């Protein structure tokens, strides 16, 4: 009897790989969920100390927290005014409550197990990670859709590549509770719906995602318009594509109307341009209705469908221009020219990419540009498969559109980075597979291409190293130059205590005199600590009052203390913002009069705060510049506050008009934590 033939070398490994391949295709969703859980746990651990100290680094994160907290404390669902900004009338905030829901839900759940303050901290840490799961699922789905017959495992790279997209990833980090993370995730799900092989499901997903993003805020309105145009374009040139367009139109119009009914605040019931109001609700519902109607017309051939779509577009555009010309012709913000000159032009994210420094725009655009090239390669690879070519073409156009928007404002950068991930993931898998299957002569180019894709996907980490290497022969900066690397609360080492952070100072061989260096380090450390909870809580030693401070410090001040502020960086409150600018740019007498008009009893001065440098450069003889130079103002009296070390800021009492010697107010009896 002959013996069984010996197993072929590698047969066992091939069986294992085949089993893993089948498992990956069958259970990819659960694999993404498990990966998200591990990533979320890692970031929560990394940011544990920042969460404990409530280190909300962005003004919008502080305001979102206040919005949720005030709602849970009894403020009306329909009332989004922040009454501790610009009292007594309050500041009108243009957001909706949709993003408040998961944050509030987490707060209420955690309050079942711990005290309210700790529950709030935990909720603010966990909430931004929820849209990250949605994003990872959408990107993995897109990568699978772009692959031939859904094969390949580029989706594994797609779910992990957001970790290298620094600008996009920052919107999903713990404590980043503003609405941008949800809008980015919904933009990805919209794109996934546009290319879904199941047309009806894809139309519903794209319509609901687009409308939900607009309910949250108007930032992604341009992507909604682009998605709608692509769905209509597919209907024009593809017989039977009404199966996607009809559910898209129904879900878009229905979700928009429902979102307006449930989430529009009292202020947004007016015809405002910067939120889902009667303006955009009427336009979107009409557009959805027109799209639905034209799909039922007895049209034959793409020319007739093109004419019908063009007429429908003219109807919607004509209505928008006739009914709401102020929004169509003047933009969403509707701010005064003075506010734009004095305030908006200094907001970095509102500037185009070509005015940014290379250290900013190079890592920002590396991944989108690479994704666009990979998408073009994908279009070529899918040229004989019309359905797959449509998916590739849709993704390519959306990436190109997002890149184009960065030449308007760099706030489009996160979307451009994240939308570029599926093509890069597809290319990575194709090159990785080629390393094992391609002829030997092609493996080295494949390896080089794979390395280059990895570098583009991690440009934020690699660019500083590359810049340092290429700058090796350049002139050394002047001896007095001191480069300081500070850790921002939302992107840096979150395990560092806010009150005890130490900056790493890199000096040249011939450094400045020790006393000059010490002064610089002290002032920069003071600026970093002005926002921290331990320092700001010292202000609770005095009774609640209105404190005059910088625009960008206002939301943080009222989030941490029991005090009130004049303004935050919110365009609907332009008068209050301009009052602060006029006060700091003007004479001491003007400052005092404006402070008195707002009922401000104190001035909070933080040296080297970024916003303050604007007033110093713009008005070197103004009140703020004179205060920085140490000039004594007779109506300002420093208020002593108990603190373990030197406070990073100075609190001044503002004497009432006509009285510079009034006694200090009695301190508050209780020292509240927040």
matplotlib code that plots the C-alpha trace (Angstrom):
import matplotlib.pyplot as plt

x = [0.0, 1.5, 2.0, 0.0, 1.9, 3.7, 1.9, 3.1, 5.3, 3.2, -0.1, -1.0, -0.2, -2.3, -5.2, -4.8, -4.6, -7.7, -9.6, -8.5, -9.5, -13.0, -13.3, -12.2, -14.8, -17.5, -16.9, -15.2, -17.7, -16.9, -13.2, -13.6, -15.6, -12.9, -10.2, -12.2, -12.5, -8.8, -8.0, -10.6, -9.1, -5.6, -6.7, -8.7, -5.7, -3.4, -5.8, -6.8, -5.1, -6.4, -9.9, -9.5, -8.6, -11.3, -8.6, -11.0, -8.5, -10.8, -13.3, -16.1, -15.5, -16.0, -19.1, -20.5, -20.0, -21.7, -24.6, -25.2, -24.7, -27.2, -29.7, -29.5, -29.8, -33.1, -32.5, -35.1, -34.4, -35.2, -33.1, -29.4, -28.4, -25.4, -26.6, -23.2, -21.7, -22.6, -25.1, -27.9, -29.2, -26.7, -24.9, -26.8, -25.2, -26.1, -25.7, -28.3, -28.9, -28.4, -24.7, -25.8, -27.8, -24.9, -23.0, -26.0, -26.8, -23.3, -23.4, -26.7, -25.4, -22.1, -24.0, -25.6, -22.1, -20.2, -20.7, -21.8, -18.4, -16.7, -19.5, -19.2, -15.4, -15.9, -18.7, -16.5, -13.7, -15.8, -18.2, -15.8, -14.8, -18.3, -18.2, -14.7, -16.4, -18.8, -15.9, -13.9, -16.9, -17.6, -13.9, -13.7, -16.9, -15.5, -12.3, -14.2, -16.4, -13.4, -11.8, -12.5, -15.5, -15.2, -12.1, -8.8, -8.2, -7.4, -10.3, -7.9, -5.6, -8.6, -9.8, -6.3, -5.1, -7.1, -4.5, -2.0, -4.2, -3.3, -5.7, -8.6, -7.9, -7.7, -11.5, -12.1, -9.8, -11.1, -12.5, -13.0, -16.7, -17.6, -19.6, -16.8, -16.2, -19.8, -19.9, -16.7, -18.1, -21.4, -19.6, -17.8, -21.1, -22.6, -19.9, -20.4, -24.0, -23.3, -21.2, -23.1, -23.9, -27.4, -28.9, -31.9, -29.9, -27.2, -29.7, -31.2, -27.8, -26.6, -29.8, -30.0, -26.3, -26.3, -29.4, -28.1, -24.8, -26.7, -28.9, -25.7, -24.2, -23.7, -20.0, -20.6, -23.3, -20.9, -20.4, -24.1, -24.5, -21.7, -23.3, -26.7, -25.1, -23.3, -26.5, -28.4, -25.5, -25.6, -29.4, -28.9, -26.4, -27.4, -30.7, -32.4, -30.4, -33.7, -33.6, -30.9, -32.1, -35.7, -34.8, -32.1, -34.6, -37.1, -34.6, -33.0, -36.2, -37.8, -34.7, -34.2, -37.8, -37.7, -34.4, -35.8, -38.9, -36.9, -33.7, -34.0, -33.7, -35.9, -33.3, -33.0, -36.7, -36.0, -34.6, -30.9, -28.3, -25.8, -27.9, -30.8, -33.5, -36.5, -34.0, -32.2, -35.1, -37.2, -34.4, -33.4, -37.0, -37.8, -34.7, -35.6, -39.1, -37.8, -35.4, -38.3, -40.7, -38.3, -37.6, -41.3, -41.4, -41.6, -38.1, -36.2, -32.4, -29.9, -30.5, -34.1, -33.0, -30.3, -32.8, -35.2, -32.4, -31.3, -34.8, -35.1, -31.9, -33.1, -36.3, -34.5, -31.8, -34.4, -36.5, -33.4, -32.3, -35.8, -36.8, -33.5, -31.1, -29.3, -28.0, -27.3, -25.4, -23.8, -22.8, -23.8, -22.0, -23.6, -21.0, -20.1, -17.1, -15.5, -15.9, -14.3, -11.4, -10.9, -11.6, -12.3, -9.2, -7.1, -8.8, -6.3, -8.7, -10.6, -7.6, -6.6, -3.9, -1.5, -1.0, 0.0, 3.5, 5.1, 5.2, 1.4, 0.3, 2.8, 1.6, -1.9, -2.1, 0.3, -2.4, -5.2, -2.8, -1.7, -5.3, -6.2, -3.3, -4.4, -8.0, -6.9, -5.0, -8.1, -10.2, -7.8, -7.8, -11.6, -12.0, -13.6, -16.1, -18.7, -20.2, -16.8, -15.6, -18.6, -17.6, -14.0, -15.1, -17.4, -14.6, -12.1, -14.4, -15.1, -11.4, -10.7, -13.5, -12.3, -8.7, -10.1, -11.9, -8.6, -7.7, -10.7, -10.3, -8.0, -10.9, -11.6, -8.4, -9.7, -12.4, -9.8, -7.5, -10.2, -11.9, -8.5, -8.0, -9.9, -7.9, -4.7, -5.7, -6.7, -3.3, -1.5, -3.2, -2.5, 1.2, 1.4, -0.2, 2.2, 5.2, 4.2, 2.7, 4.5, 7.6, 10.8, 11.7, 8.5, 8.8, 11.3, 9.3, 6.2, 8.1, 9.2, 5.7, 4.4, 6.9, 6.0, 2.3, 3.1, 5.1, 2.3, -0.2, 2.0, 3.2, 2.4, 4.9, 7.6, 7.6, 9.4, 12.2, 12.4, 12.4, 15.2, 17.2, 16.9, 17.6, 20.9, 23.0, 20.9, 22.1, 21.6, 19.1, 20.2, 21.5, 18.5, 16.1, 14.3, 12.0, 9.5, 7.5, 4.3, 1.8, -1.7, -4.4, -6.1, -3.1, -0.2, 0.8, -2.5, -0.9, 0.8, -0.9, -2.1, -0.9, 2.5, 3.3, 6.9, 7.9, 10.9, 13.1, 15.6, 18.3, 21.3, 24.8, 25.1, 21.9, 20.5, 21.4, 19.9, 17.7, 16.2, 15.6, 13.9, 11.6, 10.6, 10.0, 8.0, 5.7, 5.1, 4.4, 1.9, 0.1, -0.2, -1.5, -4.0, -6.6, -6.0, -8.6, -6.5, -5.5, -8.9, -10.6, -8.7, -11.1, -13.9, -12.5, -14.4, -18.2, -19.7, -19.1, -18.7, -15.0, -13.6, -11.1, -10.0, -12.5, -10.8, -10.6, -14.3, -15.8, -13.1, -13.6, -17.3, -16.9, -14.6, -15.7, -18.9, -18.2, -19.5, -17.6, -18.3, -17.8, -16.6, -15.6, -19.1, -20.1, -23.7, -22.4, -20.3, -21.1, -19.7, -16.6, -16.0, -16.5, -13.6, -11.4, -12.3, -11.6, -8.1, -7.2, -8.4, -7.4, -7.6, -10.6, -12.4, -11.6, -13.1, -16.3, -16.8, -16.2, -18.7, -21.3, -21.1, -21.1, -17.6, -16.1, -12.8, -10.2, -8.4, -5.0, -3.0, 0.4, 1.5, -2.0, -2.1, -5.0, -3.3, -0.5, -3.0, -3.9, -0.2, 0.8, -2.3, -2.5, 1.0, -0.4, -3.7, -4.8, -3.8, -0.3, 0.2, -0.9, 1.6, 4.4, 3.6, 2.0, 0.0, -3.7, -5.2, -8.6, -7.1, -6.2, -4.7, -6.8, -4.8, -5.8, -4.6, -2.8, 0.0, 2.4, 2.4, -0.7, -0.2, -2.6, -3.4, -6.9, -7.6, -10.6, -12.0, -13.0, -16.5, -16.6, -15.7, -14.4, -10.9, -10.8, -13.9, -13.3, -12.9, -16.1, -16.5, -15.1, -17.5, -18.2, -17.7, -15.0, -16.7, -14.9, -16.5]
y = [0.0, 3.3, 6.1, 9.4, 12.1, 14.6, 17.9, 20.6, 23.3, 26.2, 24.4, 24.8, 28.5, 29.0, 27.3, 29.6, 32.6, 31.6, 31.1, 34.5, 36.0, 34.5, 35.6, 39.2, 39.5, 38.1, 39.9, 43.1, 45.3, 43.6, 43.9, 47.6, 47.9, 46.0, 48.1, 51.2, 50.0, 49.5, 52.9, 54.6, 52.9, 54.0, 57.6, 57.7, 56.5, 59.0, 61.9, 60.7, 63.7, 66.2, 64.8, 65.0, 68.7, 69.4, 70.7, 71.8, 73.5, 75.1, 77.9, 75.9, 72.9, 75.0, 76.6, 73.2, 71.9, 75.0, 74.5, 70.9, 71.7, 74.7, 72.5, 69.8, 72.5, 73.6, 75.9, 75.5, 73.0, 75.8, 78.5, 78.4, 81.7, 81.8, 84.2, 84.4, 86.0, 89.7, 89.8, 90.4, 89.7, 86.9, 85.8, 84.1, 80.8, 79.5, 75.8, 73.1, 70.6, 67.5, 67.1, 67.9, 64.6, 62.1, 64.3, 64.8, 61.1, 60.1, 62.7, 61.3, 57.7, 58.5, 60.4, 57.1, 55.9, 59.1, 62.7, 65.2, 66.9, 63.6, 62.4, 65.5, 64.9, 61.3, 62.3, 64.9, 62.4, 59.7, 61.7, 62.7, 59.1, 58.0, 59.7, 58.1, 54.7, 56.0, 57.4, 54.1, 52.1, 54.4, 54.5, 50.7, 50.4, 52.7, 50.8, 47.6, 49.2, 50.5, 47.0, 44.7, 42.5, 43.8, 41.6, 42.6, 43.9, 47.6, 48.3, 47.4, 50.2, 52.5, 52.1, 52.8, 55.6, 58.3, 57.9, 59.5, 62.3, 64.7, 67.6, 65.2, 63.0, 66.0, 66.5, 63.1, 63.3, 63.2, 66.5, 67.7, 67.9, 70.5, 69.3, 68.9, 65.3, 64.4, 66.4, 64.8, 61.3, 62.1, 63.4, 60.0, 58.2, 60.4, 59.4, 55.7, 56.0, 57.6, 54.6, 51.8, 48.9, 48.7, 51.7, 52.2, 51.8, 54.1, 56.8, 56.7, 56.7, 59.6, 61.7, 61.2, 61.8, 65.0, 66.4, 65.5, 67.3, 70.4, 70.1, 70.2, 73.2, 74.8, 74.0, 71.0, 72.5, 72.6, 68.9, 68.3, 70.3, 68.3, 65.0, 66.0, 67.0, 63.7, 61.7, 63.8, 63.4, 59.6, 59.6, 61.6, 59.3, 55.9, 54.3, 53.1, 55.3, 56.7, 53.7, 55.7, 59.2, 58.7, 57.4, 60.1, 62.9, 61.5, 61.0, 64.4, 66.4, 64.4, 64.5, 68.2, 69.1, 66.8, 68.3, 71.8, 70.9, 69.2, 71.1, 74.7, 77.1, 80.1, 82.3, 79.9, 80.1, 83.5, 83.7, 83.6, 82.4, 80.6, 77.7, 75.4, 78.1, 78.7, 79.8, 76.5, 74.3, 75.7, 75.5, 71.9, 70.6, 72.2, 70.7, 67.3, 67.7, 68.7, 65.7, 63.4, 64.7, 64.5, 60.9, 60.1, 62.0, 59.8, 60.8, 58.8, 59.1, 61.2, 64.4, 64.6, 63.8, 66.5, 69.1, 68.1, 68.3, 71.7, 73.1, 71.8, 73.4, 76.7, 76.4, 75.8, 78.5, 81.0, 80.4, 80.8, 84.0, 85.5, 84.4, 84.7, 87.0, 88.1, 84.6, 83.7, 86.9, 87.8, 84.5, 82.8, 84.9, 88.3, 90.2, 93.9, 95.0, 96.3, 93.0, 91.2, 93.6, 93.6, 90.0, 87.5, 88.1, 87.0, 83.6, 81.1, 78.4, 81.0, 81.7, 79.8, 77.2, 79.3, 81.9, 79.3, 78.4, 75.4, 73.6, 73.8, 73.3, 70.6, 67.9, 69.1, 68.5, 65.5, 62.9, 64.6, 65.0, 61.4, 60.3, 62.2, 60.5, 57.1, 57.8, 58.6, 55.4, 53.6, 55.1, 53.7, 50.3, 50.3, 51.6, 48.4, 48.1, 50.9, 50.4, 50.4, 53.3, 55.3, 54.6, 55.7, 58.7, 59.9, 59.5, 61.3, 64.3, 64.6, 64.5, 67.1, 69.3, 69.1, 70.0, 73.0, 74.2, 74.4, 77.2, 79.1, 78.1, 75.6, 74.4, 72.1, 70.3, 67.7, 66.6, 66.5, 64.3, 61.8, 61.5, 60.7, 57.7, 55.0, 55.4, 55.4, 52.3, 50.6, 51.4, 50.2, 46.8, 46.6, 47.3, 44.9, 42.1, 42.9, 42.3, 38.6, 38.0, 40.3, 39.4, 40.0, 43.0, 44.8, 44.1, 46.8, 49.6, 48.2, 48.4, 52.0, 53.0, 51.4, 53.3, 56.6, 56.0, 55.4, 58.6, 60.6, 59.0, 60.0, 63.4, 65.1, 62.9, 62.8, 66.4, 67.9, 65.2, 65.9, 69.6, 69.4, 67.1, 69.4, 72.5, 71.1, 73.5, 76.6, 79.5, 79.1, 81.5, 84.5, 83.8, 85.5, 83.1, 80.8, 78.1, 76.8, 73.6, 73.7, 70.9, 71.8, 70.2, 68.6, 67.3, 67.1, 64.9, 64.7, 62.9, 66.1, 68.1, 71.4, 73.2, 71.7, 71.6, 72.3, 73.5, 72.2, 75.1, 74.7, 77.3, 78.0, 77.5, 81.2, 81.6, 84.8, 85.9, 83.6, 86.3, 87.1, 83.4, 83.0, 85.9, 84.5, 81.0, 82.5, 84.6, 81.7, 79.3, 81.9, 82.1, 78.3, 78.1, 81.0, 78.5, 75.8, 74.8, 75.1, 78.7, 79.8, 78.3, 80.8, 83.4, 81.8, 83.4, 86.5, 86.8, 86.2, 89.2, 90.3, 90.1, 91.9, 89.8, 88.7, 87.3, 83.9, 83.6, 84.3, 80.8, 79.1, 81.6, 81.0, 77.2, 76.9, 79.7, 81.1, 84.5, 86.2, 87.5, 90.0, 88.0, 84.8, 84.2, 83.9, 86.0, 86.7, 88.7, 91.1, 94.2, 92.6, 91.4, 94.9, 96.4, 94.4, 95.3, 99.0, 98.9, 97.3, 99.4, 102.7, 104.9, 103.9, 106.2, 104.4, 101.1, 102.2, 103.6, 100.4, 98.2, 100.2, 100.0, 96.2, 96.2, 94.7, 95.0, 93.2, 93.0, 89.6, 90.1, 87.2, 88.1, 86.8, 85.5, 85.1, 87.4, 90.2, 90.4, 91.6, 94.7, 95.3, 95.3, 97.2, 99.8, 100.3, 103.3, 101.6, 100.6, 96.9, 97.7, 100.2, 97.6, 95.1, 97.7, 97.9, 101.4, 102.0, 102.9, 104.8, 103.1, 99.5, 97.8, 94.4, 91.9, 89.5, 85.8, 82.8, 80.3, 77.7, 79.4, 82.5, 82.9, 83.2, 86.1, 89.3, 90.2, 93.9, 95.6, 98.4, 101.3, 102.7, 105.8, 108.8, 106.7, 105.1, 104.2, 102.1, 99.2, 95.6, 93.6, 90.9, 87.5, 84.7, 82.5, 79.2, 78.2, 76.2, 73.7, 74.7]
z = [0.0, -1.1, 1.5, 1.3, -0.7, 1.5, 1.9, -0.4, 1.3, 2.6, 2.1, 5.8, 5.7, 2.6, 4.3, 7.3, 5.1, 3.2, 6.4, 7.6, 4.3, 4.6, 8.2, 7.3, 4.5, 6.7, 10.0, 8.9, 10.7, 14.1, 13.4, 12.9, 16.2, 18.1, 16.6, 17.6, 21.2, 21.4, 19.9, 22.2, 25.3, 24.3, 23.8, 27.0, 28.9, 27.2, 27.9, 31.4, 33.2, 30.7, 31.2, 35.0, 34.7, 32.1, 29.7, 26.9, 24.7, 22.1, 22.7, 20.9, 23.1, 26.2, 24.8, 23.8, 27.3, 28.7, 26.3, 27.4, 31.1, 31.0, 29.2, 31.9, 34.5, 33.2, 30.2, 27.4, 24.6, 22.2, 23.9, 22.9, 24.3, 26.6, 29.3, 31.0, 27.9, 27.3, 30.2, 30.8, 27.3, 26.6, 23.5, 20.7, 19.7, 16.2, 16.8, 17.2, 20.0, 17.9, 19.0, 22.6, 22.8, 23.0, 25.4, 27.7, 27.5, 28.6, 31.4, 32.7, 32.5, 34.3, 37.0, 38.0, 39.2, 40.2, 41.2, 38.5, 38.1, 37.4, 35.2, 33.1, 32.7, 31.6, 29.2, 27.6, 27.2, 25.7, 23.5, 20.7, 20.2, 19.1, 15.7, 15.2, 15.1, 12.4, 10.5, 10.6, 9.5, 6.6, 5.4, 5.6, 3.6, 1.0, 0.7, 0.2, -2.4, -4.4, -4.5, -7.4, -6.5, -2.9, -2.5, -0.9, 2.6, 2.0, 4.5, 7.3, 6.3, 5.7, 9.3, 10.7, 8.5, 10.3, 13.1, 10.8, 9.5, 12.2, 11.3, 10.7, 13.8, 16.1, 15.7, 17.3, 20.3, 23.9, 25.0, 21.4, 21.9, 19.3, 16.3, 13.7, 14.4, 13.7, 10.5, 9.2, 10.0, 8.3, 5.2, 5.0, 5.3, 2.7, 0.3, 1.2, 0.4, -3.0, -4.1, -2.3, -4.7, -3.1, -4.7, -2.4, 0.8, -0.5, -1.4, 2.1, 3.8, 1.7, 2.2, 5.9, 6.4, 4.4, 6.1, 9.6, 8.9, 7.9, 11.0, 13.0, 11.2, 7.8, 7.4, 5.3, 3.1, 0.1, 0.4, 0.5, -2.7, -4.3, -3.2, -4.6, -7.9, -8.2, -7.5, -10.1, -12.6, -12.2, -12.8, -16.0, -17.5, -16.0, -17.0, -13.8, -11.4, -10.1, -7.7, -5.8, -6.5, -5.2, -1.8, -1.6, -2.3, 0.1, 2.9, 2.3, 2.3, 5.2, 7.4, 6.8, 7.6, 10.7, 11.8, 11.6, 13.5, 16.3, 16.6, 15.3, 18.2, 18.8, 17.1, 14.2, 13.5, 12.0, 8.4, 9.4, 7.0, 9.3, 10.5, 9.5, 9.4, 7.2, 4.5, 4.1, 5.1, 2.3, -0.3, 0.6, 0.8, -2.5, -4.1, -2.7, -4.1, -7.5, -7.6, -6.7, -9.3, -12.2, -11.5, -12.3, -15.6, -18.8, -20.0, -22.6, -22.9, -21.1, -23.1, -21.8, -18.3, -18.5, -19.6, -16.8, -14.2, -15.6, -15.4, -11.8, -10.9, -12.3, -10.3, -7.0, -7.8, -8.8, -5.7, -3.4, -5.1, -5.0, -1.5, 0.3, -1.6, 1.6, 2.1, -1.5, -2.3, 1.0, 2.5, 5.7, 8.3, 7.6, 9.6, 9.3, 7.3, 10.5, 12.3, 9.3, 9.3, 13.1, 14.0, 11.2, 9.2, 12.2, 12.4, 11.0, 9.9, 7.8, 5.7, 2.5, 2.3, 0.2, 2.9, 5.5, 6.5, 4.8, 8.2, 8.1, 4.5, 3.5, 6.0, 5.6, 1.9, 1.6, 2.2, 0.1, -2.8, -2.6, -2.3, -5.5, -7.4, -6.1, -7.0, -10.6, -10.7, -9.4, -12.2, -14.7, -13.1, -13.1, -16.6, -17.9, -15.0, -15.3, -11.9, -10.2, -12.3, -11.1, -7.5, -8.3, -10.2, -7.3, -4.8, -7.1, -7.6, -3.9, -3.0, -5.7, -4.4, -0.9, -2.0, -3.9, -0.8, 1.1, -1.3, 0.2, 3.9, 5.5, 7.7, 4.7, 5.4, 7.8, 5.3, 2.5, 4.5, 5.6, 2.2, 0.7, 2.9, 0.9, -2.3, -0.4, 1.5, -1.8, -3.3, -0.2, -0.4, -4.2, -3.7, -0.7, -2.7, -5.6, -3.2, -3.0, -6.5, -9.0, -10.9, -8.9, -11.0, -10.0, -6.3, -5.5, -7.1, -5.3, -2.0, -2.7, -3.6, -0.4, 1.7, 0.0, 0.7, 4.3, 4.5, 3.0, 5.4, 8.3, 7.1, 10.4, 12.2, 9.4, 8.2, 11.2, 10.7, 7.0, 7.4, 10.0, 7.7, 4.7, 6.7, 7.9, 5.8, 6.4, 8.5, 12.2, 13.7, 15.6, 19.1, 20.7, 19.1, 21.5, 20.1, 22.5, 22.1, 24.1, 24.5, 23.4, 25.5, 22.5, 20.6, 22.9, 25.8, 27.6, 30.6, 31.6, 34.4, 33.1, 36.2, 36.1, 32.4, 31.5, 28.1, 26.3, 25.3, 22.5, 22.4, 20.3, 21.5, 22.4, 24.3, 25.7, 29.2, 31.8, 33.2, 29.7, 29.1, 32.5, 31.7, 28.4, 29.9, 32.7, 30.5, 28.0, 30.8, 32.1, 28.8, 28.7, 32.3, 31.9, 30.5, 33.0, 35.5, 38.7, 37.8, 36.8, 39.8, 41.9, 40.5, 42.5, 45.6, 44.7, 44.3, 40.8, 38.6, 35.0, 34.1, 31.1, 29.3, 25.8, 23.3, 23.1, 26.8, 27.5, 26.9, 29.0, 31.8, 32.2, 31.7, 34.7, 37.1, 38.3, 36.6, 33.5, 30.4, 27.7, 24.5, 22.8, 19.2, 17.8, 14.8, 15.8, 18.8, 16.7, 18.8, 21.9, 20.0, 18.6, 22.0, 23.3, 20.3, 20.7, 24.4, 24.0, 20.9, 22.4, 25.2, 28.9, 29.2, 26.3, 27.9, 31.2, 29.5, 27.5, 30.6, 32.6, 29.8, 30.1, 33.9, 34.1, 37.6, 36.9, 34.1, 33.6, 32.0, 30.7, 29.4, 26.0, 25.1, 21.3, 20.8, 22.8, 20.3, 17.7, 19.9, 20.6, 16.9, 15.7, 18.4, 20.0, 22.0, 22.9, 26.3, 26.0, 24.7, 27.5, 30.0, 28.6, 29.0, 32.7, 32.7, 35.8, 35.3, 38.3, 37.9, 38.1, 41.3, 41.4, 43.4, 45.6, 45.2, 47.2, 45.1, 45.7, 43.2, 41.2, 39.1, 35.4, 35.1, 37.0, 38.1, 38.3, 39.9, 37.7, 39.7, 38.9, 36.8, 39.0, 41.8, 41.8, 45.5, 46.2, 48.6, 47.3, 47.2, 49.8, 48.8, 48.0, 51.0, 49.1, 46.8, 44.1, 41.9, 38.7]

ax = plt.figure().add_subplot(projection="3d")
ax.plot(x, y, z, "-o")
ax.set_aspect("equal")
plt.show()
